[in-house]
Amino acid sequence: MTGTHETTPAAEPRSVVLLGSTGSIGTQAVDVLQRHPDRFRVTGISAGGADPVALARQAVALGAQTVAVADADAAGPVFAAVADAAFSSGRPFAGIEVLTGPDAASQLAARGADVVLNGITGSVGLGPTLAALRAGSTLALANKESLVVGGALVAAELQRPDQIVPVDSEHSAIAQALRSGRHGGPDSEVRRLVLTASGGPFRGRSRDELEPVTADEALAHPTWSMGPVVTINSATLMNKGLELIEAHLLFGVPTDDITVVVHPQSVVHSMVEFRDGSTIAQASPPDMRLPIALGLSWPDRLPDVAPACDWRSATSWTFEPLDETAFPAVGLARAAVAASATHPAVLNAANEQCVAAFLAGRVGFLDIVDTVAAVLEEHDGVGGSDLTLEAVLDAETWARARADELLDRR
């Protein structure tokens, strides 16, 4: 992701596959795509299948000819919903292809679109990530878990250095700062990466003060509107641990050279510190449409995606060190990277189980990260020539089962 580029109109629209279209990232991506029909041609979309009406409306509005749903029983409802949506919008319905089943998103991602935007939540996004890379598509990656879980496997599928364009706001910021700095690679100019964190809804609280917090409190994020799993991860700061692993893998920077700093205003999305002592930061109001649009159009920028900072009004930005005693998830992520190639997968899988248990009211807030730490400590780890997709999936399966066992005891 190096070099400088001038924004020029595309010779023809880029073909786009949108995975996770009805989620938070997906719905904002739909907004970006609809605003720029001259730049993008959506060939397919995917979702879990729980909301066939929303999925059908998106398919008709975007003109997608293929819809993939993870729910194998969703084909009929999706067909019916698409016909209704086409009739309601006054558009002709010439039929639509529906792929169903757990591998449907991977099948869609493998079709060789110019850009595949992976907005799926959770490690189930790994299969589509690998499929998109194998097909030679540019991968606009919002599914951090697939990189965290299968980092070495993802790296093995890369066909060119810039094939993955990060969509997480933090990693998009780093990519932009590196491009602006014209760096010659981490070893030559970059001293450290600085990931900013909002601090979540419990910023400033001690560990003891976190003991009684409820799911409703944890879901009340002060800055971002996200899905429940990502929002809870923000409250525990596990999202920052996952992002640290992602930054390490994307940019080739050791985890010890990645710093997390709390920035409540969420305007500076991340920074790159260079060896001469200078720091380049990327700033914008918190709006995910900006990194989504850049992921779709990289290396060009689309016009007027979101409002810019208002420099005519007085404002202030603050930065605080992370309290790793109250929020130890970032430290766990560093330890997972150092332990083995499968420890990050175990970290993520155990965390997903713990978040689900917390949202269901089965365990307390502190039990989430404490249980993840216990599962990590028990994992033996796999690496080197033994690392395969099957080994990663086995580690995940073990981690989920072990996390459930420990959670049942709490």
C-alpha positions as semicolon CSV with decimal commas, in nm:
position;residue;x (nm);y (nm);z (nm)
1;M;0,000;0,000;0,000
2;T;0,274;0,242;-0,094
3;G;0,313;0,520;-0,343
4;T;0,098;0,818;-0,435
5;H;-0,192;0,827;-0,676
6;E;-0,413;1,090;-0,832
7;T;-0,787;1,030;-0,829
8;T;-0,906;0,947;-1,178
9;P;-1,238;0,810;-1,297
10;A;-1,240;0,434;-1,344
11;A;-1,240;0,322;-1,708
12;E;-1,533;0,096;-1,626
13;P;-1,717;0,015;-1,303
14;R;-1,544;-0,224;-1,068
15;S;-1,734;-0,545;-1,005
16;V;-1,804;-0,587;-0,634
17;V;-1,915;-0,874;-0,411
18;L;-2,047;-0,760;-0,073
19;L;-2,036;-1,016;0,208
20;G;-2,238;-0,951;0,523
21;S;-2,460;-0,703;0,343
22;T;-2,730;-0,670;0,611
23;G;-2,486;-0,605;0,897
24;S;-2,348;-0,273;1,017
25;I;-2,059;-0,264;0,768
26;G;-2,275;-0,404;0,491
27;T;-2,556;-0,152;0,517
28;Q;-2,309;0,137;0,515
29;A;-2,133;-0,018;0,216
30;V;-2,468;-0,033;0,036
31;D;-2,505;0,341;0,093
32;V;-2,159;0,407;-0,055
33;L;-2,223;0,180;-0,354
34;Q;-2,560;0,337;-0,433
35;R;-2,406;0,684;-0,431
36;H;-2,147;0,584;-0,692
37;P;-2,317;0,365;-0,955
38;D;-2,068;0,490;-1,215
39;R;-1,779;0,343;-1,016
40;F;-1,915;0,007;-0,899
41;R;-2,122;-0,282;-1,032
42;V;-2,247;-0,515;-0,758
43;T;-2,255;-0,874;-0,882
44;G;-2,344;-1,052;-0,560
45;I;-2,429;-1,005;-0,193
46;S;-2,439;-1,239;0,105
47;A;-2,590;-1,253;0,452
48;G;-2,687;-1,505;0,715
49;G;-3,044;-1,524;0,590
50;A;-3,228;-1,420;0,904
51;D;-3,378;-1,116;0,731
52;P;-3,469;-1,219;0,374
53;V;-3,675;-0,903;0,317
54;A;-3,381;-0,670;0,387
55;L;-3,151;-0,889;0,179
56;A;-3,397;-0,892;-0,113
57;R;-3,439;-0,515;-0,106
58;Q;-3,062;-0,474;-0,121
59;A;-3,031;-0,719;-0,410
60;V;-3,296;-0,535;-0,613
61;A;-3,162;-0,190;-0,528
62;L;-2,805;-0,286;-0,620
63;G;-2,894;-0,498;-0,921
64;A;-2,712;-0,801;-0,781
65;Q;-2,776;-1,121;-0,971
66;T;-2,652;-1,359;-0,702
67;V;-2,748;-1,378;-0,335
68;A;-2,572;-1,610;-0,092
69;V;-2,727;-1,706;0,243
70;A;-2,574;-1,922;0,513
71;D;-2,915;-2,058;0,613
72;A;-2,979;-2,357;0,385
73;D;-3,357;-2,319;0,432
74;A;-3,360;-1,955;0,318
75;A;-3,375;-2,006;-0,061
76;G;-3,754;-2,001;-0,083
77;P;-3,807;-1,697;0,140
78;V;-3,530;-1,507;-0,042
79;F;-3,677;-1,583;-0,386
80;A;-4,022;-1,468;-0,268
81;A;-3,882;-1,157;-0,102
82;V;-3,684;-1,062;-0,414
83;A;-3,994;-1,093;-0,632
84;D;-4,192;-0,875;-0,390
85;A;-3,911;-0,618;-0,368
86;A;-3,882;-0,600;-0,747
87;F;-4,256;-0,556;-0,787
88;S;-4,271;-0,286;-0,516
89;S;-3,986;-0,091;-0,674
90;G;-4,128;-0,118;-1,025
91;R;-3,819;-0,295;-1,150
92;P;-3,834;-0,604;-1,370
93;F;-3,758;-0,933;-1,200
94;A;-3,570;-1,159;-1,438
95;G;-3,473;-1,413;-1,176
96;I;-3,187;-1,429;-0,933
97;E;-2,938;-1,697;-0,834
98;V;-2,950;-1,799;-0,468
99;L;-2,662;-1,990;-0,311
100;T;-2,735;-2,148;0,027
101;G;-2,546;-2,325;0,302
102;P;-2,242;-2,256;0,522
103;D;-2,009;-2,234;0,219
104;A;-2,235;-2,004;0,015
105;A;-2,037;-1,686;0,094
106;S;-1,711;-1,862;0,002
107;Q;-1,862;-1,976;-0,329
108;L;-1,964;-1,620;-0,405
109;A;-1,626;-1,478;-0,301
110;A;-1,450;-1,724;-0,532
111;R;-1,610;-1,586;-0,849
112;G;-1,334;-1,338;-0,922
113;A;-1,499;-0,998;-0,870
114;D;-1,265;-0,701;-0,886
115;V;-1,333;-0,629;-0,517
116;V;-1,472;-0,851;-0,243
117;L;-1,575;-0,656;0,067
118;N;-1,580;-0,900;0,359
119;G;-1,807;-0,748;0,624
120;I;-1,897;-1,079;0,790
121;T;-1,869;-1,085;1,168
122;G;-1,663;-1,358;1,333
123;S;-1,420;-1,627;1,230
124;V;-1,669;-1,770;0,980
125;G;-1,529;-1,499;0,753
126;L;-1,202;-1,693;0,709
127;G;-1,332;-1,918;0,431
128;P;-1,458;-1,627;0,215
129;T;-1,132;-1,438;0,278
130;L;-0,924;-1,728;0,148
131;A;-1,160;-1,780;-0,146
132;A;-1,140;-1,415;-0,252
133;L;-0,760;-1,414;-0,237
134;R;-0,732;-1,736;-0,437
135;A;-0,957;-1,585;-0,703
136;G;-0,725;-1,285;-0,735
137;S;-0,980;-1,031;-0,612
138;T;-0,883;-0,727;-0,412
139;L;-1,005;-0,801;-0,060
140;A;-1,153;-0,504;0,125
141;L;-1,127;-0,658;0,470
142;A;-1,357;-0,558;0,753
143;N;-1,360;-0,909;0,900
144;K;-1,056;-0,881;1,126
145;E;-1,125;-1,222;1,276
146;S;-1,036;-1,410;0,958
147;L;-0,690;-1,255;0,959
148;V;-0,647;-1,308;1,332
149;V;-0,757;-1,672;1,309
150;G;-0,576;-1,770;0,990
151;G;-0,295;-1,517;0,955
152;A;-0,035;-1,753;0,810
153;L;-0,294;-1,918;0,586
154;V;-0,408;-1,581;0,457
155;A;-0,050;-1,472;0,391
156;A;0,010;-1,788;0,190
157;E;-0,276;-1,701;-0,046
158;L;-0,164;-1,346;-0,125
159;Q;-0,090;-1,295;-0,493
160;R;0,033;-0,936;-0,464
161;P;0,138;-0,710;-0,174
162;D;-0,162;-0,476;-0,200
163;Q;-0,428;-0,745;-0,243
164;I;-0,574;-0,678;0,102
165;V;-0,706;-0,327;0,170
166;P;-0,806;-0,285;0,536
167;V;-1,152;-0,147;0,614
168;D;-1,125;-0,127;0,993
169;S;-1,091;0,245;1,057
170;E;-0,766;0,199;1,250
171;H;-0,591;-0,005;0,984
172;S;-0,724;0,211;0,705
173;A;-0,573;0,507;0,889
174;I;-0,236;0,334;0,915
175;A;-0,243;0,242;0,545
176;Q;-0,315;0,604;0,457
177;A;-0,041;0,734;0,687
178;L;0,212;0,491;0,543
179;R;0,119;0,598;0,191
180;S;0,149;0,966;0,286
181;G;0,486;0,902;0,449
182;R;0,619;0,729;0,137
183;H;0,778;0,472;0,366
184;G;1,026;0,224;0,233
185;G;0,900;-0,052;0,460
186;P;0,877;-0,099;0,835
187;D;1,247;-0,181;0,870
188;S;1,361;0,138;0,699
189;E;1,142;0,419;0,830
190;V;0,866;0,309;1,069
191;R;0,936;0,305;1,443
192;R;0,592;0,214;1,571
193;L;0,223;0,199;1,493
194;V;-0,020;0,369;1,729
195;L;-0,371;0,223;1,745
196;T;-0,627;0,459;1,895
197;A;-0,913;0,329;2,108
198;S;-1,225;0,514;2,218
199;G;-1,200;0,344;2,556
200;G;-1,555;0,217;2,523
201;P;-1,835;0,289;2,769
202;F;-1,624;0,207;3,076
203;R;-1,321;0,426;3,014
204;G;-1,165;0,532;3,343
205;R;-1,321;0,257;3,554
206;S;-1,109;0,028;3,770
207;R;-1,132;-0,349;3,753
208;D;-1,345;-0,356;4,069
209;E;-1,585;-0,103;3,916
210;L;-1,630;-0,328;3,614
211;E;-1,758;-0,622;3,820
212;P;-2,130;-0,526;3,824
213;V;-2,174;-0,384;3,473
214;T;-2,463;-0,519;3,264
215;A;-2,497;-0,611;2,900
216;D;-2,716;-0,306;2,837
217;E;-2,442;-0,081;2,978
218;A;-2,174;-0,256;2,775
219;L;-2,380;-0,215;2,455
220;A;-2,407;0,163;2,501
221;H;-2,096;0,263;2,306
222;P;-2,026;0,638;2,332
223;T;-1,907;0,687;1,973
224;W;-1,978;0,407;1,727
225;S;-2,295;0,223;1,624
226;M;-2,194;-0,140;1,572
227;G;-2,325;-0,494;1,606
228;P;-2,350;-0,650;1,953
229;V;-2,037;-0,866;1,936
230;V;-1,813;-0,583;1,815
231;T;-1,967;-0,346;2,072
232;I;-1,896;-0,584;2,361
233;N;-1,543;-0,633;2,227
234;S;-1,504;-0,256;2,238
235;A;-1,622;-0,250;2,599
236;T;-1,368;-0,515;2,704
237;L;-1,099;-0,369;2,472
238;M;-1,071;-0,714;2,312
239;N;-1,137;-0,538;1,982
240;K;-0,810;-0,355;2,030
241;G;-0,631;-0,683;2,099
242;L;-0,766;-0,829;1,776
243;E;-0,673;-0,511;1,591
244;L;-0,320;-0,529;1,730
245;I;-0,283;-0,880;1,585
246;E;-0,433;-0,760;1,257
247;A;-0,194;-0,464;1,237
248;H;0,101;-0,693;1,310
249;L;0,000;-0,921;1,024
250;L;-0,101;-0,653;0,773
251;F;0,199;-0,426;0,812
252;G;0,474;-0,662;0,931
253;V;0,541;-0,466;1,251
254;P;0,631;-0,657;1,571
255;T;0,361;-0,645;1,838
256;D;0,604;-0,477;2,079
257;D;0,620;-0,187;1,831
258;I;0,242;-0,139;1,828
259;T;0,105;0,090;2,097
260;V;-0,259;0,130;2,200
261;V;-0,364;0,474;2,320
262;V;-0,708;0,583;2,442
263;H;-0,859;0,868;2,239
264;P;-1,221;0,924;2,349
265;Q;-1,316;1,158;2,066
266;S;-1,247;0,890;1,800
267;V;-1,137;1,150;1,546
268;V;-0,774;1,040;1,509
269;H;-0,818;0,684;1,390
270;S;-0,455;0,574;1,424
271;M;-0,101;0,699;1,370
272;V;0,239;0,598;1,239
273;E;0,552;0,710;1,421
274;F;0,864;0,727;1,203
275;R;1,226;0,682;1,300
276;D;1,307;1,052;1,274
277;G;1,056;1,132;1,549
278;S;0,770;1,253;1,330
279;T;0,419;1,110;1,351
280;I;0,153;1,105;1,079
281;A;-0,209;1,075;1,193
282;Q;-0,530;1,026;0,994
283;A;-0,825;1,224;1,127
284;S;-1,194;1,239;1,038
285;P;-1,526;1,237;1,222
286;P;-1,624;0,880;1,323
287;D;-1,801;0,755;1,012
288;M;-1,730;0,404;0,880
289;R;-1,834;0,502;0,530
290;L;-1,491;0,663;0,486
291;P;-1,277;0,348;0,528
292;I;-1,543;0,143;0,349
293;A;-1,532;0,375;0,047
294;L;-1,154;0,373;0,042
295;G;-1,152;-0,006;0,065
296;L;-1,377;-0,025;-0,240
297;S;-1,195;0,235;-0,448
298;W;-0,831;0,198;-0,331
299;P;-0,600;0,368;-0,412
300;D;-0,840;0,642;-0,526
301;R;-1,068;0,847;-0,301
302;L;-1,435;0,894;-0,377
303;P;-1,573;1,249;-0,348
304;D;-1,789;1,366;-0,057
305;V;-1,824;1,033;0,120
306;A;-1,882;1,192;0,462
307;P;-1,850;1,534;0,627
308;A;-1,495;1,639;0,713
309;C;-1,373;1,786;1,042
310;D;-1,506;2,136;1,105
311;W;-1,191;2,343;1,157
312;R;-1,393;2,661;1,217
313;S;-1,515;2,540;1,556
314;A;-1,303;2,515;1,868
315;T;-1,232;2,156;1,964
316;S;-0,983;1,947;2,157
317;W;-0,854;1,593;2,128
318;T;-0,715;1,399;2,422
319;F;-0,496;1,090;2,442
320;E;-0,456;0,867;2,749
321;P;-0,250;0,555;2,823
322;L;-0,439;0,227;2,829
323;D;-0,507;0,082;3,176
324;E;-0,400;-0,277;3,113
325;T;-0,489;-0,382;3,468
326;A;-0,856;-0,303;3,416
327;F;-0,845;-0,401;3,047
328;P;-0,593;-0,686;3,001
329;A;-0,718;-0,801;2,658
330;V;-0,446;-0,620;2,463
331;G;-0,178;-0,792;2,669
332;L;-0,344;-1,128;2,602
333;A;-0,330;-1,058;2,229
334;R;0,044;-0,986;2,244
335;A;0,100;-1,307;2,439
336;A;-0,110;-1,506;2,189
337;V;0,103;-1,388;1,894
338;A;0,420;-1,480;2,080
339;A;0,292;-1,825;2,184
340;S;0,206;-2,001;1,857
341;A;0,029;-1,966;1,523
342;T;-0,296;-2,108;1,663
343;H;-0,309;-1,911;1,988
344;P;-0,471;-1,608;1,815
345;A;-0,742;-1,839;1,679
346;V;-0,800;-1,973;2,031
347;L;-0,814;-1,617;2,165
348;N;-1,081;-1,520;1,915
349;A;-1,290;-1,838;1,943
350;A;-1,293;-1,837;2,321
351;N;-1,384;-1,470;2,321
352;E;-1,679;-1,526;2,086
353;Q;-1,815;-1,793;2,323
354;C;-1,766;-1,569;2,626
355;V;-1,934;-1,270;2,464
356;A;-2,234;-1,484;2,370
357;A;-2,257;-1,611;2,729
358;F;-2,239;-1,256;2,866
359;L;-2,508;-1,130;2,628
360;A;-2,726;-1,424;2,735
361;G;-2,685;-1,327;3,101
362;R;-2,494;-1,644;3,194
363;V;-2,174;-1,478;3,317
364;G;-2,045;-1,141;3,430
365;F;-1,850;-0,883;3,237
366;L;-1,511;-0,968;3,389
367;D;-1,568;-1,337;3,318
368;I;-1,525;-1,267;2,946
369;V;-1,154;-1,185;2,938
370;D;-1,072;-1,393;3,247
371;T;-1,209;-1,704;3,075
372;V;-1,026;-1,625;2,751
373;A;-0,702;-1,599;2,950
374;A;-0,764;-1,937;3,111
375;V;-0,831;-2,106;2,778
376;L;-0,518;-1,954;2,624
377;E;-0,306;-2,081;2,911
378;E;-0,423;-2,439;2,849
379;H;-0,367;-2,438;2,471
380;D;-0,057;-2,627;2,351
381;G;-0,030;-2,447;2,018
382;V;0,046;-2,549;1,660
383;G;0,291;-2,393;1,419
384;G;0,542;-2,447;1,143
385;S;0,470;-2,722;0,892
386;D;0,188;-2,852;1,114
387;L;-0,019;-2,539;1,053
388;T;-0,309;-2,620;0,823
389;L;-0,665;-2,495;0,793
390;E;-0,776;-2,814;0,965
391;A;-0,538;-2,746;1,255
392;V;-0,673;-2,393;1,291
393;L;-1,033;-2,514;1,285
394;D;-0,951;-2,788;1,538
395;A;-0,795;-2,529;1,769
396;E;-1,106;-2,315;1,738
397;T;-1,336;-2,607;1,811
398;W;-1,134;-2,701;2,117
399;A;-1,129;-2,339;2,238
400;R;-1,506;-2,301;2,209
401;A;-1,571;-2,625;2,394
402;R;-1,320;-2,547;2,667
403;A;-1,454;-2,194;2,709
404;D;-1,806;-2,333;2,748
405;E;-1,685;-2,577;3,013
406;L;-1,517;-2,300;3,211
407;L;-1,813;-2,066;3,172
408;D;-2,049;-2,332;3,306
409;R;-1,846;-2,335;3,628
410;R;-1,876;-1,962;3,685
